[in-house]
Amino acid sequence: MDILIFKDNFLPPIHKRINHKGEIIDLENFQFSIMYETEENRIEEQSKMILKNKKLAQRLIKKKLAKESDNWISKYLHPTI
């Protein structure tokens, strides 16, 4: 079973899986900070982060762990820079 954990209204939520043995497995989570050395590097890393988060948001919707109409996920589907 895949789950999202919203801890103390903290975003992004934590994405986990409980497998058939009852073990908890970490799954891909939203990236919310980047480190960079130059402005060009910042732009590149930020673009990668936005794409990664958008794909994860779409995956969570497909898993029915979120709805496209949910306010919290819209910032990952339609990011503003």
N, C-alpha and C positions, 0 to 999 in steps of 0.2 A: 504494500500500500504506500503510495507516495503522498506526502503531506507538506503543507506550508505552516510554519510556526511564526505567528506574529507576537513577538515578545515585547510586552509593555508598550504597545503601539509603535514599536521601532520598525522602521523600514530601512532596507528591504527585509522581507521575511526570510526565514531560514528554510531551505528546501531539503527534505530528508526522505528516506525510504525505510519502512519497516518490512524486512523480508520474511519469508515463511518460517524462519527459525526464531523470529522475534528480535533479530539484530537490527540496530539502527545504522543506516549507511548515509553518509553525506553525499548529496547530489550537487549538481552545478547551481551556484547562487549568483545573484546579480552582483556585478562589479560596481562599486560606487566611488572609488578613488583611483587616481592614476599617479604615477611618478614619471617625471620626464626631465631631460637635461637641457633641451633647446625648445624654442617655440615650434619648430617644425616637428620635433619629436612629440610635443604635446598634442598637436593637431592630429598626428598619426595615431597616437595611443588613444586619444579621445574618440576618434572615429571607430577604432576597433572595439572600444568599450560600448559605444552606442549600438553597434551592430550585434555584439554578443548579447547585450541586455534585451534587445528587440527580439532576437531569436529565442531566448529563454522565455520571454513573456508570451510569445506565440506558442511555445511548447506547453507552458502552464495552462493556457487557455484550451489547447487541444486535449490535455489531461483532465480538463474540467476542474482544475484547482483555482481557476480565476475566470471571470467573465470580462469580455472586452469592455463592457460598460462600467467595470469597477474603477473608481477614481484612482486608486493607488497604482494600478497597472498601466494606466494611460500614460504616465510619465516615461515608461519604458517603451511603449508602443509608438508614442509621438513625442520624442524628446525635444526640448528646446535648449539651444546652446547659448 
